[in-house]
């Protein structure tokens, strides 16, 4: 399942166009539940060329697990990552790749990119 930004959809070229003048606060990147492999990982958003080594911006980390009523750690559902307006200001007039990174015991992996075009 593809990544999505709440309230936005991709055009026919697969690019999500963001008008910063309409953004107050943060964009929300929805993580598909099936992309969560372990309740013990961390997720965070990145902007840049490959999401890992050349990321130009990295967002806050979010736990993929939570405790249920019995005290067992289970995978969270409906995880959303914040991309603050301030992080997008650098990219006005440009197209940039948005990823999420999964970090855990088996190392780091990155999602496929969501291409966003940032406009004023």
SVG drawing of the C-alpha trace seen along z (x, -y; Angstrom):
<svg xmlns="http://www.w3.org/2000/svg" viewBox="-8 -31 33 41">
<polyline fill="none" stroke="black" stroke-width="0.4" points="0.0,0.0 1.3,-3.4 2.1,-6.2 -0.5,-9.0 -0.6,-12.5 -3.9,-13.1 -6.0,-15.5 -3.9,-15.2 -3.8,-12.9 -1.2,-12.4 -1.7,-13.7 -1.5,-11.5 2.4,-11.7 2.3,-10.3 3.3,-13.7 1.5,-15.3 1.3,-19.1 1.4,-21.0 0.6,-24.7 2.4,-26.0 0.0,-28.9 -2.8,-26.4 -0.7,-24.4 -0.9,-25.5 1.0,-23.3 2.0,-19.8 1.1,-17.4 0.2,-13.9 1.9,-10.9 -0.3,-7.9 1.6,-4.6 -0.3,-1.6 -0.8,0.9 0.6,3.8 3.9,1.9 4.4,2.3 6.5,5.5 7.3,5.4 5.9,3.7 9.5,3.0 10.6,0.7 10.8,-3.0 9.4,-5.0 10.4,-8.5 9.8,-10.6 12.7,-11.9 13.0,-14.3 15.8,-13.9 17.2,-11.6 17.1,-8.2 15.6,-8.4 18.6,-7.1 22.2,-8.3 21.3,-11.5 18.2,-12.6 18.2,-16.3 15.6,-16.4 14.5,-13.8 11.4,-14.0 10.5,-12.7 10.6,-9.0 7.4,-7.1 7.1,-3.7 5.4,-1.0 4.1,0.8 1.9,0.2 0.7,2.3 -2.7,3.9 -5.0,4.6 -3.0,7.7 0.3,5.8 1.5,7.5 3.2,5.3 1.2,5.2 1.6,3.4 -0.1,0.0 -2.6,-0.7 -3.3,-4.0 0.2,-5.5 0.7,-9.0 4.0,-10.8 4.2,-14.6 5.9,-16.7 6.0,-20.2 5.4,-23.2 8.8,-24.5 10.5,-21.4 8.9,-22.0 9.9,-25.7 13.3,-24.7 11.7,-23.0 9.5,-25.8 9.5,-25.5 11.0,-22.1 10.0,-18.4 11.3,-16.3 11.0,-12.7 9.3,-11.9 10.0,-8.5 9.5,-6.8 12.3,-4.9 11.9,-1.8 14.6,-1.3 14.9,1.8 17.0,4.8 17.5,5.8 18.8,2.4 17.1,-0.4 14.9,-0.1 13.2,-2.8 9.9,-3.0 9.3,-3.8 9.2,-7.6 6.2,-9.8 7.1,-12.6 5.9,-16.0 6.0,-19.3 6.1,-22.2 4.5,-25.5 4.1,-28.8"/>
</svg>
